Amino acid sequence: MATIVRDLLARFTGGASLGIDIGQHTIKVAEVKAGSGAVELTAAGLVSTPKGSGEGGSILDQ
């Protein structure tokens, strides 16, 4: 699973805040930047969570 997350994060640039949600079915990533009194969503992505990569709320690195 580490490779999938690393590949997903490679799509994003520096200088911003990054949010990651690792769920049972999907991994979601969003990049936001603050500017001009507002927060702008600059990038987002999602991939399917690999089967067998989690158990009981814990992430398993295989």
DSSP file (Angstrom, degrees, kcal/mol; ACC not computed):
  #  RESIDUE AA STRUCTURE BP1 BP2  ACC     N-H-->O    O-->H-N    N-H-->O    O-->H-N    TCO  KAPPA ALPHA  PHI   PSI    X-CA   Y-CA   Z-CA
    1    1 A M     >        0   0    0      0, 0.0     4,-2.2     0, 0.0     5,-0.2   0.000 360.0 360.0 360.0 -29.8    0.0    0.0    0.0
    2    2 A A  H  >  +     0   0    0      1,-0.2     4,-2.5     2,-0.2     5,-0.2   0.871 360.0  52.5 -57.8 -37.7    2.9    2.4    0.6
    3    3 A T  H  > S+     0   0    0      2,-0.2     4,-2.5     1,-0.2    -1,-0.2   0.899 107.8  50.7 -65.7 -41.5    3.7    2.4   -3.1
    4    4 A I  H  > S+     0   0    0      2,-0.2     4,-2.1     1,-0.2    -2,-0.2   0.931 113.1  44.9 -62.8 -46.0    0.1    3.4   -4.0
    5    5 A V  H  X S+     0   0    0     -4,-2.2     4,-2.6     2,-0.2    -2,-0.2   0.917 112.9  51.2 -64.8 -43.3    0.1    6.2   -1.5
    6    6 A R  H  X S+     0   0    0     -4,-2.5     4,-1.4    -5,-0.2    -2,-0.2   0.911 111.0  48.4 -60.6 -43.3    3.5    7.4   -2.7
    7    7 A D  H  < S+     0   0    0     -4,-2.5     4,-0.3     1,-0.2    -1,-0.2   0.882 112.2  49.2 -64.7 -38.7    2.4    7.4   -6.3
    8    8 A L  H >< S+     0   0    0     -4,-2.1     3,-1.3     1,-0.2    -2,-0.2   0.917 110.5  49.9 -66.6 -43.4   -0.8    9.3   -5.4
    9    9 A L  H >< S+     0   0    0     -4,-2.6     3,-1.9     1,-0.3    -1,-0.2   0.759  95.0  73.2 -68.3 -24.9    1.2   11.9   -3.5
   10   10 A A  T 3< S+     0   0    0     -4,-1.4    -1,-0.3     1,-0.3    -2,-0.2   0.685  86.0  66.9 -63.4 -17.2    3.7   12.4   -6.3
   11   11 A R  T <  S+     0   0    0     -3,-1.3    -1,-0.3    -4,-0.3     2,-0.2   0.596  90.3  81.8 -76.9 -11.2    0.9   14.3   -8.2
   12   12 A F    <   -     0   0    0     -3,-1.9     2,-0.2    -4,-0.1     6,-0.0  -0.641  69.8-135.4-105.1 154.9    0.9   17.2   -5.7
   13   13 A T        -     0   0    0     -2,-0.2     3,-0.3     1,-0.1    -2,-0.1  -0.517  24.2-103.1-101.9 169.0    3.2   20.2   -5.4
   14   14 A G  S    S+     0   0    0      1,-0.2    -1,-0.1    -2,-0.2     3,-0.1  -0.244  89.5  55.8 -82.4 175.5    4.9   21.8   -2.4
   15   15 A G  S    S+     0   0    0      1,-0.3     2,-0.3    -2,-0.0    -1,-0.2   0.690  92.0  87.0  78.0  19.9    3.9   24.9   -0.5
   16   16 A A  S    S-     0   0    0     -3,-0.3     2,-0.4    17,-0.1    -1,-0.3  -0.854  80.7 -97.4-139.7 172.9    0.3   23.8    0.3
   17   17 A S  E     -A   32   0A   0     15,-2.7    15,-2.6    -2,-0.3     2,-0.4  -0.792  35.2-155.4 -95.9 142.5   -1.6   21.8    2.9
   18   18 A L  E     -A   31   0A   0     -2,-0.4     2,-0.4    13,-0.2    13,-0.2  -0.968   6.2-164.0-123.6 130.6   -2.3   18.2    2.2
   19   19 A G  E     -A   30   0A   0     11,-3.0    11,-2.3    -2,-0.4     2,-0.4  -0.936   6.2-169.2-113.3 136.8   -5.2   16.1    3.6
   20   20 A I  E     -A   29   0A   0     -2,-0.4     2,-0.5     9,-0.2     9,-0.2  -0.990   7.5-173.3-128.3 131.1   -5.2   12.3    3.4
   21   21 A D  E     -A   28   0A   0      7,-3.0     7,-2.8    -2,-0.4     2,-0.9  -0.958   5.8-166.2-123.4 110.8   -8.2   10.1    4.2
   22   22 A I  E     +A   27   0A   0     -2,-0.5     5,-0.2     5,-0.2     2,-0.2  -0.850  22.1 175.6 -99.1 106.3   -7.4    6.4    4.1
   23   23 A G        -     0   0    0      3,-2.5    -2,-0.0    -2,-0.9    26,-0.0  -0.488  46.0-100.6-106.9 175.4  -10.7    4.6    4.1
   24   24 A Q  S    S+     0   0    0     -2,-0.2    29,-0.1     1,-0.2    30,-0.1   0.821 120.7  19.6 -63.9 -32.9  -11.8    1.0    3.8
   25   25 A H  S    S+     0   0    0      1,-0.3    24,-2.0    23,-0.1     2,-0.3   0.729 129.0  22.4-111.5 -30.8  -12.7    1.4    0.1
   26   26 A T  E     - B   0  48A   0     22,-0.3    -3,-2.5     2,-0.0     2,-0.5  -0.971  56.2-139.5-140.7 154.6  -10.8    4.4   -1.1
   27   27 A I  E     -AB  22  47A   0     20,-2.9    20,-1.9    -2,-0.3     2,-0.4  -0.973  28.5-167.0-109.5 122.8   -7.7    6.6   -0.4
   28   28 A K  E     -AB  21  46A   0     -7,-2.8    -7,-3.0    -2,-0.5     2,-0.4  -0.915   8.0-174.5-116.8 139.1   -8.5   10.3   -0.9
   29   29 A V  E     -AB  20  45A   0     16,-2.7    16,-2.3    -2,-0.4     2,-0.4  -0.996   1.3-177.1-132.8 136.3   -6.0   13.1   -1.1
   30   30 A A  E     -AB  19  44A   0    -11,-2.3   -11,-3.0    -2,-0.4     2,-0.4  -0.999  10.6-157.2-134.7 137.8   -6.7   16.9   -1.3
   31   31 A E  E     -AB  18  43A   0     12,-3.0    11,-2.3    -2,-0.4    12,-1.4  -0.952  16.2-178.8-112.8 131.3   -4.3   19.8   -1.7
   32   32 A V  E     -AB  17  41A   0    -15,-2.6   -15,-2.7    -2,-0.4     2,-0.4  -0.957  11.3-163.2-129.9 149.9   -5.4   23.3   -0.6
   33   33 A K  E     - B   0  40A   0      7,-2.2     7,-3.1    -2,-0.3     2,-0.4  -0.989  16.9-134.0-129.2 140.5   -3.7   26.7   -0.6
   34   34 A A  E     + B   0  39A   0     -2,-0.4     2,-0.3     5,-0.2     5,-0.2  -0.742  42.3 136.2 -92.5 141.1   -4.7   29.8    1.3
   35   35 A G  E >   + B   0  38A   0      3,-2.6     3,-1.8    -2,-0.4    -2,-0.1  -0.862  55.2  15.7-179.1 145.7   -4.8   33.1   -0.5
   36   36 A S  T 3  S-     0   0    0      1,-0.3     3,-0.1    -2,-0.3    -2,-0.0   0.833 126.5 -57.7  54.4  38.3   -6.9   36.2   -1.0
   37   37 A G  T 3  S+     0   0    0      1,-0.2     2,-0.3     0, 0.0    -1,-0.3   0.617 122.0  84.4  73.2  12.0   -9.0   35.5    2.1
   38   38 A A  E <  S-B   35   0A   0     -3,-1.8    -3,-2.6    -5,-0.0     2,-0.5  -0.935  75.3-119.7-140.7 163.0  -10.1   32.1    0.8
   39   39 A V  E     -B   34   0A   0     -2,-0.3     2,-0.5    -5,-0.2    -5,-0.2  -0.918  28.5-156.3-105.0 130.6   -8.9   28.5    0.6
   40   40 A E  E     -B   33   0A   0     -7,-3.1    -7,-2.2    -2,-0.5     2,-0.7  -0.917  14.5-135.7-112.3 129.3   -8.5   27.1   -2.9
   41   41 A L  E     +B   32   0A   0     -2,-0.5    -9,-0.2    -9,-0.2     3,-0.1  -0.740  29.1 173.8 -78.3 115.1   -8.6   23.4   -3.7
   42   42 A T  E     +     0   0A   0    -11,-2.3     2,-0.3    -2,-0.7   -10,-0.2   0.678  59.8   1.6-101.5 -20.4   -5.6   23.0   -6.0
   43   43 A A  E     +B   31   0A   0    -12,-1.4   -12,-3.0     2,-0.0    -1,-0.3  -0.971  57.6 178.4-163.1 150.6   -5.5   19.3   -6.6
   44   44 A A  E     +B   30   0A   0     -2,-0.3     2,-0.3   -14,-0.2   -14,-0.2  -0.988   6.8 167.0-152.5 152.7   -7.4   16.1   -5.5
   45   45 A G  E     -B   29   0A   0    -16,-2.3   -16,-2.7    -2,-0.3     2,-0.3  -0.990  11.4-165.2-161.3 160.4   -7.2   12.5   -6.2
   46   46 A L  E     -B   28   0A   0     -2,-0.3     2,-0.3   -18,-0.2   -18,-0.2  -0.993   3.8-177.8-151.5 149.6   -8.4    9.1   -5.1
   47   47 A V  E     -B   27   0A   0    -20,-1.9   -20,-2.9    -2,-0.3     2,-0.2  -0.941  39.6 -91.3-138.4 159.4   -7.5    5.5   -5.6
   48   48 A S  E     -B   26   0A   0     -2,-0.3   -22,-0.3   -22,-0.2   -23,-0.1  -0.523  42.0-115.9 -71.3 138.0   -9.0    2.2   -4.5
   49   49 A T        -     0   0    0    -24,-2.0     3,-0.1    -2,-0.2    -1,-0.1  -0.626  38.6-110.4 -72.3 127.4   -7.7    0.9   -1.2
   50   50 A P    >   -     0   0    0      0, 0.0     3,-1.6     0, 0.0     4,-0.2  -0.317  34.9-103.9 -61.2 139.3   -5.9   -2.4   -1.9
   51   51 A K  T 3  S+     0   0    0      1,-0.3   -26,-0.0     2,-0.1   -27,-0.0  -0.375 105.9  21.2 -61.6 139.8   -7.7   -5.5   -0.5
   52   52 A G  T 3  S+     0   0    0      2,-0.2    -1,-0.3    -3,-0.1     3,-0.0   0.540  89.8 112.9  80.1   7.2   -6.0   -6.9    2.6
   53   53 A S  S <  S+     0   0    0     -3,-1.6     7,-3.3   -29,-0.1     2,-0.3   0.523  74.3  41.6 -90.9  -4.6   -4.2   -3.6    3.4
   54   54 A G  E     -C   59   0B   0      5,-0.3     2,-0.3    -4,-0.2     5,-0.2  -0.987  56.2-180.0-141.7 152.1   -6.2   -2.9    6.5
   55   55 A E  E >  S-C   58   0B   0      3,-2.5     3,-1.7    -2,-0.3     0, 0.0  -0.913  71.9 -14.2-153.3 122.2   -7.4   -4.9    9.5
   56   56 A G  T 3  S-     0   0    0     -2,-0.3     3,-0.1     1,-0.3    -2,-0.0   0.817 128.7 -48.7  58.9  34.1   -9.4   -3.7   12.5
   57   57 A G  T 3  S+     0   0    0      1,-0.3     2,-0.3   -33,-0.0    -1,-0.3   0.466 116.7 112.2  84.8   1.5   -8.7    0.0   11.8
   58   58 A S  E <   -C   55   0B   0     -3,-1.7    -3,-2.5     2,-0.0     2,-0.5  -0.826  66.4-125.6-108.3 148.5   -5.0   -0.5   11.3
   59   59 A I  E     -C   54   0B   0     -2,-0.3     2,-0.5    -5,-0.2    -5,-0.3  -0.797  20.5-150.6 -92.4 129.9   -3.0   -0.2    8.1
   60   60 A L        -     0   0    0     -7,-3.3     2,-0.7    -2,-0.5    -2,-0.0  -0.888   2.0-153.3-101.7 125.5   -1.0   -3.2    7.1
   61   61 A D              0   0    0     -2,-0.5    -8,-0.0     1,-0.1    -7,-0.0  -0.881 360.0 360.0-100.4 112.3    2.2   -2.6    5.1
   62   62 A Q              0   0    0     -2,-0.7    -1,-0.1    -9,-0.0    -9,-0.0   0.420 360.0 360.0-103.2 360.0    3.0   -5.7    3.1
